[in-house]
């Protein structure tokens, strides 16, 4: 089963993910902060078809870069990622971290 994790404290799901949410072979999770995201990542860590779509700035507390570091440090397997952050430095740090780990963008 494909799993899509969308992480943003302000934006809503894209039309594509909203569509995927209603497919039988997909699970779509919408997380607004670091802690919700970690909970979902830990729950689906054995799924080889997990994709994550990340924002950098998530309000007060840990940010999207911290999520990327968690993924790498805990060797969470991902099939791909997308960064939709408007923070250019944060977005680049996230891309670099996940690319270094060997995860490609979708």
VENSULDA-V224920 format. One record per residue. PSI is psi in radians with two decimals (999 if undefined). OMEGA is omega in degrees with one decimal (none if undefined). D_FIRST is the distance of its C-alpha to the first C-alpha in Angstrom with 1 decimal. Layout:
PSI	OMEGA	D_FIRST
PSI	OMEGA	D_FIRST
This chain:
2.37	176.6	0.0
2.42	177.4	3.8
2.23	176.2	6.4
2.23	177.8	9.9
2.05	178.8	13.0
2.19	-174.5	16.2
2.00	177.5	19.4
2.44	-179.5	22.8
-0.18	-176.2	25.7
-0.86	-175.6	27.1
2.70	175.8	25.0
3.03	-179.5	22.6
2.50	174.8	19.3
2.78	177.0	19.7
-0.64	178.8	19.8
-0.85	-179.4	16.7
-0.57	175.8	14.6
-0.70	175.9	16.4
-0.82	-178.1	15.4
-0.50	-180.0	11.7
-0.45	-176.5	12.1
0.17	177.9	13.0
2.53	-176.8	10.3
-0.48	-175.9	8.7
0.31	-177.6	5.2
2.61	168.5	5.6
2.30	178.5	7.4
2.23	178.1	10.6
2.37	177.0	13.2
1.98	-178.0	16.8
2.44	-178.3	19.0
-0.10	178.7	22.7
3.07	-178.6	23.9
-0.83	-171.9	23.5
-0.71	175.7	23.2
-0.73	-177.8	20.4
-0.78	-179.9	18.4
-0.71	178.9	19.3
-0.77	179.6	18.3
-0.77	178.9	14.7
-0.75	178.7	14.6
-0.61	-178.7	16.0
-0.51	-175.9	13.6
0.27	-172.4	10.4
-0.28	178.0	12.6
-0.01	179.3	11.1
2.14	-177.4	7.7
-0.12	-179.6	8.7
0.85	179.0	6.7
2.30	178.5	8.5
2.55	178.8	11.2
2.43	179.8	14.3
1.97	-166.8	17.1
2.52	165.3	20.3
2.71	178.0	23.8
-0.96	-174.0	26.5
2.04	-176.2	28.9
0.56	-178.2	27.5
-2.84	179.9	30.8
2.55	179.8	32.8
-2.90	-178.6	31.3
2.64	-176.3	28.8
-3.00	-179.0	27.3
-0.59	177.1	24.5
-0.66	176.6	26.2
-0.62	175.8	26.1
-0.76	178.6	22.4
-0.75	177.9	22.3
-0.68	178.0	24.8
-0.77	179.5	22.8
-0.82	-178.4	19.7
-0.85	-177.1	22.2
-0.53	-177.8	24.3
0.13	176.6	21.6
0.85	177.0	19.8
2.08	-179.9	16.4
2.29	176.0	14.2
2.51	176.3	13.0
-0.40	179.1	11.9
2.95	179.1	14.4
2.84	172.7	16.5
2.42	176.0	18.8
2.15	178.4	22.1
0.31	-177.1	23.6
2.52	174.0	26.5
-0.01	178.1	30.1
1.81	-172.8	31.5
-0.69	-179.6	32.2
-0.81	178.5	33.1
-0.74	179.7	30.2
-0.74	-179.8	27.7
-0.71	177.2	29.3
-0.70	179.8	29.2
-0.82	178.9	25.5
-0.83	-178.4	24.9
-0.78	-179.4	27.3
-0.84	-177.1	25.8
-0.63	176.1	22.2
-0.74	179.2	23.6
-0.62	178.1	25.8
-0.25	176.9	22.9
0.29	179.2	21.5
2.31	179.3	18.7
2.83	177.4	19.1
2.62	175.7	19.0
999	none	16.8
